[in-house]
C-alpha cells in the first residue's frame, strides 16, 4: 500500500513538474528563433478563445490553452482590441498579449485629395481596403452621425475633410469609422477657420457650398481668394454664378466628360448656375482648408469674370466686354496649341 501511495505521489509530482516546466518554457521561450512577422487580424466581437486558436495555428504562440489561462490570470483577455496587428513568432506570449491590448495596430494611410465628391471618396476608401463604398455612403447619410458633428445637411457632401489619415484597417467591411473620422476632422478645422466660434447651420452650409465651387474652379492657391471674391461680387449683384463644375455635379453619373451647350441650357438641373440664381442646393465636393479660408477672407476687388488661360491660372475681368475679349484670345491660343 505504501508503494502504491509513493508511486502515485511521485507521478503527481512528475506531472506537476512537467506542467510547470511546460508553463515556464511557454512563457519564456518564443515559438521560433529567429522569429518571422505575422500580420494578424481580429474582428470586432471575436471570442478570445478563437483568437488564441488562430494565434497557435499561425505559430505566434505555442499553446492556445496556456495562452487563454495566461490571459485570464493577467485579466487581459477582455482587453484585446479589434484590428490588424504586426506580430512575431519570435515574441513571448506576454509580448504578444501586450501588443494586442495596448497598441493601435498597423497604421495604414488613407489619402483623400481636395475636391472629391462623396461618391469619389467612397471609392477611394474601398480601393484602399478600409470598407465598402456602399457602407461609406450609408454612413455619410446617417442622420445621427451627422447630428453628432453638427453637420447642417442631409448628407456629408462637402463636410468630409480632405486629409491624409492613419487608420488601423479593420477586418469587417463597414467604413462608418472613416466617415466619422473625416467629420470629426472637419469640426476641428472649423476652429482654424473661425478661431473664436465656428459658423453653424445655414451660414456654415453656404460657406462650404461656395468653398466647394472655389475648390473646383482653381487649383492655383494664389487665386482662391480672388475667385471667391468674383463669386461674392456676382451674388451681391444678383448675377448668375455661371460655373461649369456645378452643372457637371448636377449631371452626376450621366456626365461623360463633355459639357455641352444643352447641359448649360437645361433648367431642370438644380445645380445649373447658368439657369438658376444664387448658390446651388449644396456643396459639389469636399473643399480643403485653403478654399474655406478664401471664402471667409476673400480678396476685395471689382472683378466679375474670369477665364482659364491654359496654363493653370485665370484672366480676370471687370466687365463683360473685357471678358469676351479674353475668352476669344485664350480660345484662339488653345486652338493654336492643342
Number of C-alpha atoms within 10 A of each C-alpha: 6 7 8 9 10 11 12 12 12 12 12 12 12 12 12 12 12 12 12 12 12 14 16 11 14 19 19 13 16 21 21 16 10 10 15 13 13 15 12 20 20 21 14 13 9 12 13 17 14 13 20 21 18 17 21 18 13 13 19 27 27 24 19 19 13 17 27 19 12 18 20 12 10 11 10 15 22 11 14 22 21 21 22 22 23 14 22 22 23 20 23 20 24 15 14 20 20 13 17 23 16 11 12 15 23 19 14 15 14 18 15 20 15 22 25 24 19 22 17 13 25 25 17 20 21 18 13 15 18 26 24 21 23 16 16 27 21 15 22 26 16 15 14 10 18 21 12 11 15 14 22 16 18 12 20 27 26 27 30 29 27 22 16 11 15 14 19 16 22 21 17 16 16 18 25 19 15 22 26 20 15 19 24 17 18 22 17 13 17 19 13 14 19 12 9 9 10 15 14 13 11 11 12 14 20 18 19 26 26 24 31 30 27 30 29 20 21 17 15 11 13 12 18 24 21 22 28 26 24 26 26 20 19 17 16 10 10 11 17 17 25 19 18 18 21 27 24 22 19 19 17 10 8 9 14 9 7 8 14 9 8 8 19 18 13 14 14 11 20 17 25 29 23 20 18 18 15 16 19 21 14 20 26 28 30 30 29 25 19 17 31 26 19 25 26 17 14 19 18 13 11 13 19 22 23 21 17 16 17 13 6 9 17 19 15 20 19 14 12 12 10 15 19 14 12 21 17 13 12 17 16 12 13 12 8 8 8 6
